[in-house]
Amino acid sequence: MKLKIVAAVVAAVAAQAASAQDNVLNVYNWSDYIAEDTLEKFTAATGITVNYDVYDSNEVLEAKMLAGNSGYDVVVPTSSFMQRQIAAGVYQPLNRDLLPNLANMDPALMASAATYDPGNEHSVIYMWGTTGIGYNTGKVEEILGADAPTNSWALVFDPANAEKLAECGITMLDAPVEMLPAAMNYLGLDPQSTDPADFEKGAELLMQIRPYIRYFHSSQYINDLANGEVCVSIGWSGDIFIAQARAAEAENGIDIAYVIPDEGALQWFDMLTIPVDAPNPAAAHAFINFIMDAQITADITNYVWYANANAASLPLVDEEITSDPGIFPTPAAKERLWNSVPYDSRLDRTITRLWTTILTGQ
């Protein structure tokens, strides 16, 4: 009899634990990358509680994903990293029957993202953007003059300019697969090259300006640009616009601008995915479908200032955002954008070696 009672108690506890798990969603996303009330609204709509953690580099996310058993239900890799993670079996296919809001997505942008995930089998676009230059308009003009090459990578990659701007602070993303191709692009090389020799040349250029770079970081520059601690940052489009908004809110007299350099820039997609070992894939699908609601997506874009791929949301996005060519590039600018390409393990090792040298300056 006692054994039956014990068994019943264990079964009841297990059922409660399963039920509790069904009502918990673990999300791992980029920092400063969601509206303030999105998670609250999701919980109100579904009854599912969200545990929300953040990171600021694809390398950090990739290490967790390749190690397995991360405990996360939804993660948001950038398209190029996601592509090789899919090949490693990291993500599970999406159940489209649970994602009716896919009908809201822009077919052309989803087709572009399918370059990294054929048929969009494992992923949905969260946001997309470009990697360009954010700068303090007053400081740059004060140091380089009214004819400063603010529409060119030369603003940073020309050592003569970098040396002068060092006094007010230059930062770069800690993102080798973005910074090295940008340097290659400035040198007239193909930013989609997989030739190690081209990466060596890009690294040589970065080493020339290395003494003038204050730091390499993928989130700190937002506040530092906004408060005048630095004056030029190679960064992600939406982050620069967040810095611009924070400076305006502070009424500190700092004007921040963002440009897609005339030579071209990286276009990337951040993708909603479900790890193959996600504890709660049903809640993960519910969350992804919720994010694809037109109003929810619009609210996120209005808060984070990143372009989205949700066609139904665009009438709900602030015109100040949809009309800004730094966020939604012009057709001419789009022609100069490039996408990342996957690298083999040999090139990965070369990039890691070069980047370590650049970071240490040795």
N, C-alpha and C positions, 0 to 999 in steps of 0.2 A: 504493500500500500504506500509505504514511504517512498519507494522508488518511483511509483506512479506520480506522486505529488511532486517529487523533485523534477521528474521529466516534464510535468505540466508547467512548473515554474520556469524551467529552462526554456521551454518552447515559448512561453509568454514573453520572457525577457528578449529572446531572439526576435520575436515578432515586433516587439516595441523598438528594438534596435534597428530592424529593417525599415520599420515605418519612419523612425527618426531620420535614417539615412535618405529615405525617399523625399524628405522635406528639407534636405540640405544640399546646396549646390556650392562647389568649390571652383572659383574662377581665378585665373592667373592672367593678368593683363598688364599692358604698359602703364607707367605712371602718368598721372594727369591726363587720362584718356577716356573719361566717361562723364556724363552729366551728373550733377550733385544728387539728383533725385531718381536716377534710373533704377538703382537697386531697390530702393524703397518702393517704387511703383511696381517692380516685378514681384516683390514679396506680397504686396497688396493684391495683385491680380491673381497670384498662383498659390499663396500660402507657403512658398518655398523660401527658406532663409538662405542668404548668400554669405559665404566666407570669401572675402575679396583680397587677394594679394597682388603686389605689383613688382615689376622688374624694369630695368632700363637698357637692356641689351639683348639682342638675339642669342648671343653666345651663352648668357646665363640660362635663358629658357631652353636652349638646345641641350645643354648639359643635363638638365633635369629630365627632359623628354627621352634622351637616349639612355639614361640610367634606368628609366622605368619606375613604376610604382610611385608616381609623383603625388597621387591623391587628388589631382585636379580633374574636373569634369569639362571645363572649357578653357582653352588657351588660345593666344592670339599671335602666332608667328608671322613674321614677314614672309612674303611669297617665296623668295629665293631659298630661304632656310627651310620653309615648309616643304618645298619640292624634294629636297634630299631626305627630310624626315619621313615623308610619305614612302619614299623608296626603302627606308629602313623599317617600315611597318609600324610607325609610331601612332598613326591616327586611324580611326575607324571610319568606314563609309557612312555618310549621312543618310538618314531615312527621310526621303523627300515627302512621304505621306504625312510626316509630323511637322512639315515646314511649309504650310500654305502661303506664308508671306513671301516666299521666293518669287511670287508673281510680281512683287514690287520692285525687283532688282533690274538694273539697266542691263539689257542683253549684251550690248557691245562691251561694257566693262567686265562683265562676267566672262565673256569670251576671251578678253585679254588675260584675265586671271587664270583661265583654263590652260594657258601656256605652262603654268606651274603645276596644275592639278587637272589633268584631262577629264573633261566632262564635269568639272567642279564636283567630283565625286565625294571629296573629303572636306570641302571647305566652302565658306561664303565670305564675301568681302565685308569687312567691318568698316574700315576707312581706308582712304588712299591719299597719297601725297607725293611730294618731291623733296629732294635734298638739295638745298641751295644756301644762300647767304643771307643772314640777318645782320643788320648793322644799325648803329646809332648815327642817324643822319647828321646831327650837329657835330659830333666828335670827328667823324670821318671827313667832313668838309673842312673842319678846323685844321686837321692835320695834313690832309692831302690836297685841299683846295676844292673849288667848285667843279673842276673837271676830273674828280676822282673816278676811276673805272668801276663804278658800283654795279654795272651790269655785266661784269666779267669776272671769271675766276682769277684774273690778274690782281684783283683787289687783295687777295690773300696769297696766291701762289707766286706772284712776282716778289722776289726777295727784297727789292728796294721798297715796295709798299709795305710788306710785312714788317720790315725793320722799323719803319716810322710808326706803324699802328701798334707795335708792341707796347708802346708807352700807355695806351689806353686799354689794351687787353684783347688778344685773339684767342678763340677757343675752337676746338674741333671735336667732332663726335669720336667716341672710342668705338669706331666701327670700321675696321680695316677693309671690309668688302665694299664699303661706300667711299671711303677717303682715297684709297689707292686708285680706283677707276676714275674718280673725279680728277685726280692729278694727271692721270694718263690722258684723259679727255683734253685737259688744258695743253698738254704737250703735242696734241694732234694725233695721238694714238687712239685706237679703238677701245672705248671703255668696256666693251664686251669681250675683249681679248682674253684668251686663256693661255697666252704665251708667257712663261715666267720672265722672259727678258723684258717684256713690257712692264710687268710689275716691278722689276728691279729699277727701271727708269722712273716710274712713278715714285718709288721709295727714295730715289736719289733726290728728286725735287723736294719731297717732304723733309728730307734731312737738311736741305739748304735753308728751309724756313723754320726748322725745329727750334732754334734758339729764341724765336720770336713768338712761339705758341705758349700761352700761359698754362693751359691744361687741356687734356683730352677727357671728355665726360659727355654722357648722353642725356643728362637731364639738368645738371646744375646750371647750365647756361641760361635757362629760362629766367630764373630770378636775377641772375647776374646781369643779363642784358637789360632787364626791366629797371633795375636800380642803379645802373651806370657803373657797375663793377668791371664790366668788360664792354668793348665797343663793336666787336665783329665776331660772329659765330657762324661756322658752317654747321647747319642744323636742319631739323625736319620742319617743313613748312608750318604745320599747325602749332608747333612749339614756339616758333618765332612770333606767330600771331598772338599766342597766349602772353608772351613777353610784352608785346605791343599793348595789349589790353590792360595788363597789370600796371604798366607805366602810366597809361592814361588814367586808370583808376586812382593811382597815387598822386596824380597831378604834380609830378616831379619835373616837368619840363623836358623829359626825355622822349624823343620821337624815334620809334623803331620801324624800320622798313624791311621787307623781304623781297628778294629777287631770285628768279630762275636765270642763271647766267646765260648770256647769248650763245656761248659755246654748247650749251645743253646741260642736262641734269638727269639724275636718276629718278625714275618714277617707280614707286613701290606700292604694294597692296598689303595691308595687314588683314589676316584671315581668321575667321572664327572656325575653330576645329575642336574635335572631341578626341582625347587620347584613347587609344585602343583599350586601356585598362581603367577607364573612367569609372568611379564608383557608382555614379548616377547618370547614365546616358539619357534616360527619359527626361530628367530635369534639364540636362544640357540642351536637348532638342527644344524644350519649352523656352529656355533662355534665348537661344539663337533665333527662334521664331519671334519672340517678343522684341528683340533688338531690331528685327526687320520690319516691325510696325512703322508705318510712315511717320507718325508723330514722334515716336521714340527716337528714331534715327535722326529726325530733324532737330530734336532737342539736344542730342549729343553733338551734332555738327555745330549748332548754335553756341554750344558751351566750349567745345575744344577747338573749333575753327579748323577742322580738317574736312576735306571733301569726302562725300560718301558716294556709294554706288546704288543708292536707293532712289530710283527715278520718281517714285510716288511721293517721296519726301521733299523734293526740291521746291515745290510751291510753298512749303511750310518753313523753309530755311530763310533766314534774314537776307534781304537783298544785298546788304553790305558785304555779305560773305559770297553769295553766288556771283556777284559782279566783280569780285576781286580776282584778277588774273594770276595772283600768286597762289590762290587756293584752287580755283577752277581755271586752269591755263587756257590761253587763247589757242585756236587751231594752229597758228604759226608756232607757238611755243611747244605744243604737243609734238610737232614734227621733230623737235630737237631733243625729246626725252628718250632715254634708253631704259631698258629693263635689265635686271640682273640675270646672269646665266649661272648654271650650276658649275662648281669646280670639282675636279677629282681630288683624291686624298693627297696626291703629290703636290698639286698646286696649293691646297689648303695648308700644307706644311710650310711651303715657301712663303705664303702670306703671313702665317703666324710668326715665322722667323723675322721677316722684314718688319712687321708691326712691332714686335718686341724691341727691335733695334731702334725704331722711331720713338716709341714711348720712353725708352730709357735715354735716348739721345746718344747712344754709344755704338 
